[in-house]
Structure formats: C-alpha cells, structure tokens
Amino acid sequence: MNRRDFLKSAAAAGVGAAATGAPLISQPSEAAAPQRRKATDPRKYWIWSGPRGGDDEAKVKAEYRSLRARGLTGIFFSGGLNEMHLNAMKEAGLDVHIWMWTTNRGDGWIRENHPDWFMVSRSGKSCFDQPPYVGYYRWISPALPAVQRYIEEKVDELAVHPLVDGVHLDYVRYPDVILPDALWSTYDVDQTEELPDYDFCYSEHTRKAFQEVSGRDPLEIEDPAHDQEWLHFRYDTVT
C-alpha cells in the first residue's frame, strides 16, 4: 500500500489524512477573488501540499495566488527546496514551512552508511529491511546522538533558505504500536494488546542507552507495554 492509500484508510478510521498528490484547488474565474477572510481574523489557515509532475511555472503561480485569494495564509510544503514553488508561494504572499519527516526516514545515505540506526522491533525485525505495515515505514532511533545530529542537520539545511519561514515536523514519534481497530483487517492483525512485531525500539544502540540509565535490558522486561521507566525513556528520546 502506498502512502496515499494508507492515509486514505487511516482517514476512514478517524485518524486524519492528507492527500498530498491532489491538485491544490480548482481554478477560480478571472473575476473571482477578493480576500474571503475578514481582515480582522487573527487566525492562520494552512494546507499540506507538494509539487506534481508536469507543473509549469504559470500554472503553479496561478494556483498559489488562488489559494491566497481564498484565505489560505501558509503552505506546509513536502517538495523540499523546490525553487519554482518557493518563489511562487512567496510571490503570492503565503508563508512557507517545509514539511519534513523526522524519525521516519528512508534516506539512501542512511541505508548505505548506517543500517544500524534503524529501529528494531521486540521480535528482532529491523525497519531497514522489514518495515511494519507499509514499505515507507523506515524509522531511525532518536536515542542515538548521531541520529539526533543528523536530524538537526536536515532541519538546518531547510531552515537557512531565505524563502523558508519555518520547518514543519511530521512523524515525530515511534511507529504505531497499535493502529485504529478499523485498520486491523487491512493488515491482518489483532492488536487488542501490544504485539512484539510493532513494539520498537530494541536495537543494540537503544538497548545500551536504556541500560546505561536504568541498569536493565528492555528485552528482559516482562511487561514492556506498562513499564513506566521504559515507556518514558522512549518518550523522552523523542522530546
């Protein structure tokens, strides 16, 4: 299942979704377009978006102007530092935040140089070659200082761009240990309790980091789903 289908299924289960490949919005007529938000409205309105194949500059500029005219104030943009889109968004008066995946990363550089960074399930399956649920679930462990530095560097690369107003972080977490029950049939699972295949991270590095602060090996914890020290250790690595 690809990302769009997965998110579509998740939306049906009530957990929200964003179809990043769909057209931004239908084009208004030339006569359309006064600002539809009241000038005194303090709220900001954002949309997730990204580039699509075949876009040309004139079309891109027209779409972003249309979004601004309809009251949108900013874009969470998934296409990285795409100069044409960045320029078009800024010309339209939109705020630009680059939408970045954080601990879920399938970067080729990591796969080639640091397969040991990938999270490992309690059953011993690595996200490097056995990702849970969907093929793009390639999670790396935030318990590793090297991973933390890598993520910081990726944020820096985006944030220093003069047209970028901010970096929007997504997947700031561990993999789903329990999915919404409406998705269980999709993946042929019964998750009335936490299952070893979906409980992360038991990589050598993360186990060592936990042992250093607790004196315990997480693989030896009898009830990891309710062990507060082990749970909060992982929460804190994300924080």
C-alpha positions as CSV (number, residue, x, y, z in Angstrom):
1,M,0.0,0.0,0.0
2,N,1.4,3.4,-0.9
3,R,1.3,6.5,1.4
4,R,-1.8,7.9,-0.2
5,D,-3.8,4.7,0.2
6,F,-2.6,4.2,3.7
7,L,-3.6,7.7,4.7
8,K,-6.9,7.3,3.0
9,S,-7.6,4.2,5.0
10,A,-6.5,6.0,8.2
11,A,-8.9,8.8,7.5
12,A,-11.7,6.4,7.2
13,A,-10.7,5.1,10.6
14,G,-10.9,8.6,12.1
15,V,-7.2,9.4,12.5
16,G,-6.9,12.1,9.8
17,A,-5.1,12.2,6.5
18,A,-3.7,14.4,3.8
19,A,-3.7,13.6,0.1
20,T,-0.5,15.3,-0.9
21,G,-0.7,14.5,-4.6
22,A,-4.1,16.0,-5.4
23,P,-4.5,19.4,-7.2
24,L,-4.3,22.3,-4.8
25,I,-7.7,23.7,-5.7
26,S,-9.9,24.3,-8.6
27,Q,-9.2,27.5,-10.5
28,P,-11.5,30.4,-9.9
29,S,-12.6,32.6,-12.8
30,E,-10.6,35.7,-13.6
31,A,-13.3,37.8,-11.9
32,A,-13.0,35.8,-8.7
33,A,-11.1,36.6,-5.8
34,P,-11.3,39.2,-3.1
35,Q,-10.0,38.0,0.2
36,R,-12.7,35.9,1.8
37,R,-11.3,36.1,5.3
38,K,-12.2,39.1,7.3
39,A,-9.2,41.4,7.7
40,T,-9.6,41.3,11.4
41,D,-9.5,37.5,11.6
42,P,-6.3,36.7,13.7
43,R,-6.3,33.0,12.7
44,K,-4.0,31.5,10.1
45,Y,-5.1,28.8,7.6
46,W,-2.6,26.3,6.2
47,I,-2.6,23.4,3.8
48,W,-0.3,20.4,3.2
49,S,0.9,20.4,-0.4
50,G,3.7,19.4,-2.8
51,P,4.8,19.6,-6.4
52,R,3.2,17.4,-9.0
53,G,4.6,16.2,-12.3
54,G,4.1,18.4,-15.3
55,D,3.6,21.6,-13.4
56,D,4.6,24.6,-15.2
57,E,5.5,28.0,-13.7
58,A,2.5,29.9,-14.8
59,K,0.1,27.2,-13.5
60,V,1.9,27.0,-10.2
61,K,1.8,30.7,-9.7
62,A,-1.9,30.9,-10.6
63,E,-2.7,28.1,-8.1
64,Y,-0.9,29.7,-5.2
65,R,-2.5,33.1,-5.9
66,S,-5.8,31.3,-5.9
67,L,-5.1,29.7,-2.5
68,R,-4.1,33.1,-1.1
69,A,-7.2,34.7,-2.5
70,R,-9.4,32.1,-0.9
71,G,-8.0,32.8,2.6
72,L,-5.1,30.5,2.9
73,T,-2.1,32.0,4.7
74,G,0.5,29.3,4.6
75,I,1.8,26.1,3.0
76,F,3.3,23.0,4.6
77,F,5.3,22.0,1.5
78,S,6.5,18.5,1.0
79,G,8.7,19.0,-2.0
80,G,11.9,20.1,-0.3
81,L,13.7,23.2,-1.6
82,N,11.9,23.5,-5.0
83,E,12.8,26.9,-6.1
84,M,10.0,27.4,-8.5
85,H,7.4,26.6,-5.9
86,L,9.1,28.5,-3.2
87,N,9.2,31.6,-5.3
88,A,5.6,31.2,-6.4
89,M,4.4,30.8,-2.8
90,K,6.3,33.9,-1.6
91,E,5.1,36.0,-4.6
92,A,1.5,35.0,-3.7
93,G,2.0,36.3,-0.1
94,L,2.0,32.8,1.5
95,D,4.1,31.7,4.5
96,V,6.3,28.7,3.6
97,H,7.1,25.9,6.0
98,I,8.9,22.9,4.6
99,W,7.2,19.7,5.6
100,M,9.9,17.3,6.9
101,W,9.7,13.7,8.0
102,T,11.6,13.4,11.3
103,T,12.2,9.9,12.7
104,N,10.6,8.1,9.8
105,R,13.4,8.4,7.2
106,G,14.2,6.2,4.2
107,D,17.2,8.3,3.2
108,G,19.5,6.4,0.9
109,W,22.5,7.8,2.7
110,I,21.4,6.3,6.0
111,R,20.6,2.9,4.4
112,E,24.0,2.8,2.8
113,N,26.0,4.0,5.7
114,H,24.1,3.4,8.9
115,P,21.7,0.5,8.7
116,D,22.3,0.2,12.5
117,W,20.4,3.4,13.0
118,F,17.1,1.8,12.0
119,M,14.7,0.9,14.8
120,V,14.3,-2.8,15.7
121,S,11.1,-4.4,17.0
122,R,10.9,-6.6,20.1
123,S,10.7,-9.6,17.8
124,G,14.0,-8.6,16.2
125,K,12.8,-7.1,12.9
126,S,14.6,-4.0,11.6
127,C,12.9,-1.2,9.8
128,F,15.9,-1.3,7.5
129,D,14.6,-4.4,5.7
130,Q,11.4,-5.4,7.4
131,P,9.4,-2.2,8.0
132,P,6.0,-2.6,9.7
133,Y,2.7,-2.0,7.9
134,V,4.0,-0.2,4.8
135,G,7.2,0.0,2.9
136,Y,8.0,3.6,3.7
137,Y,8.0,3.0,7.5
138,R,11.8,3.3,7.8
139,W,12.2,4.6,11.3
140,I,15.5,5.6,12.9
141,S,16.1,5.7,16.6
142,P,16.1,9.1,18.3
143,A,18.0,7.6,21.3
144,L,21.2,7.8,19.3
145,P,23.2,11.1,19.5
146,A,24.3,10.6,15.9
147,V,20.6,10.4,14.7
148,Q,19.8,13.5,16.7
149,R,22.6,15.4,15.0
150,Y,21.6,14.1,11.6
151,I,18.0,15.3,12.1
152,E,19.2,18.7,13.3
153,E,21.4,19.0,10.2
154,K,18.5,18.2,7.9
155,V,16.4,20.9,9.6
156,D,19.3,23.4,9.3
157,E,19.6,22.7,5.6
158,L,16.0,23.6,5.1
159,A,15.7,26.5,7.6
160,V,18.6,28.5,6.3
161,H,16.9,29.0,2.9
162,P,15.9,32.7,2.6
163,L,12.4,31.9,1.3
164,V,11.6,29.4,4.0
165,D,9.8,30.7,7.1
166,G,9.9,27.5,9.1
167,V,10.2,23.7,9.1
168,H,7.1,21.6,9.8
169,L,8.0,18.4,11.5
170,D,6.0,15.2,10.8
171,Y,6.4,11.6,12.2
172,V,7.9,13.0,15.4
173,R,7.4,9.7,17.2
174,Y,7.9,5.9,17.2
175,P,6.0,3.6,14.8
176,D,2.3,2.8,15.7
177,V,2.4,0.1,18.3
178,I,-1.5,-0.2,18.0
179,L,-3.4,1.0,14.9
180,P,-7.0,2.2,15.0
181,D,-9.1,-1.0,15.1
182,A,-10.7,-0.2,11.7
183,L,-7.3,-0.9,10.1
184,W,-6.7,-4.2,11.7
185,S,-8.3,-6.2,8.9
186,T,-6.2,-4.2,6.4
187,Y,-3.0,-5.6,7.9
188,D,-4.5,-8.9,9.2
189,V,-3.6,-8.1,12.8
190,D,-5.5,-8.2,16.2
191,Q,-3.9,-5.5,18.3
192,T,-6.0,-5.8,21.5
193,E,-2.6,-5.8,23.1
194,E,0.8,-4.7,22.0
195,L,2.5,-7.2,19.7
196,P,6.3,-7.7,19.5
197,D,6.4,-7.0,15.8
198,Y,5.1,-3.5,16.3
199,D,6.8,-2.6,19.6
200,F,10.0,-0.5,18.9
201,C,12.9,0.1,19.6
202,Y,15.1,-2.8,20.7
203,S,18.1,-2.1,18.6
204,E,21.5,-2.7,20.1
205,H,22.1,1.0,20.4
206,T,18.8,1.8,22.1
207,R,19.1,-1.1,24.5
208,K,22.5,0.0,25.5
209,A,21.3,3.6,26.1
210,F,18.5,2.4,28.3
211,Q,20.8,0.1,30.2
212,E,23.1,3.0,31.0
213,V,20.3,4.9,32.7
214,S,18.3,2.1,34.2
215,G,20.6,-0.9,34.6
216,R,18.1,-3.1,32.7
217,D,17.9,-4.6,29.3
218,P,14.5,-3.8,27.7
219,L,14.4,-7.2,26.1
220,E,14.2,-8.7,29.7
221,I,11.2,-6.5,30.7
222,E,8.3,-8.8,31.4
223,D,5.5,-6.3,30.6
224,P,7.0,-3.6,28.3
225,A,3.6,-2.2,27.5
226,H,3.2,-1.0,31.1
227,D,6.7,-0.5,32.3
228,Q,6.8,3.3,33.0
229,E,10.6,3.7,33.0
230,W,10.9,2.0,29.6
231,L,7.9,3.9,28.2
232,H,9.2,7.3,29.4
233,F,12.7,6.6,28.2
234,R,11.3,6.4,24.7
235,Y,9.0,9.4,25.1
236,D,12.0,11.4,26.3
237,T,14.2,10.4,23.4
238,V,11.6,11.9,21.1
239,T,11.3,15.1,23.2
